[in-house]
């Protein structure tokens, strides 16, 4: 989708997911955002993810698609959150986040070029399972037509459906 993305995870399940699409006035009011101009697209993605279900996001682990910038770190600084996983951190952002929770906030940097193995393994009650990883990409082509109205789907609805499908997949 070529947009920054974020997810708020609780107990390995997504509590919310969001994209770096500007907030409208109603969303700013609902999310208590006084200065939307201070939000970078990545910060906006996290605000959207966190606000999808703020109660379930309490004490979350944030997963971000892009290198964490200072503005995004400042948003996270105010939230009750246990950690973050991202492909990198600007120095000032890492400084802000490292001070969170008395230095116990977890910052994990992942390799953005990592490719998971073809097979996934799970163990359930001592029984092992292996299966091919679901590596099918969900794209805008999957949702370009409204199957109920039999016509084109608006671009923002396409974008939101792709995000929802990706979130449900995991």
Secondary structure by P-SEA (a helix, b strand, c coil): ccbbbbbbbcccccccccccccccaaaaaaacccccccccaaaaaaaaaaacccccccbbbbbbcccccaaaaaaaaaccccccccccccaaaaaaaaacccccbbbbbcccccccccbbbbbcccbbbbccccccccccccccccccccccccaaaaaaaaaaaaaaac
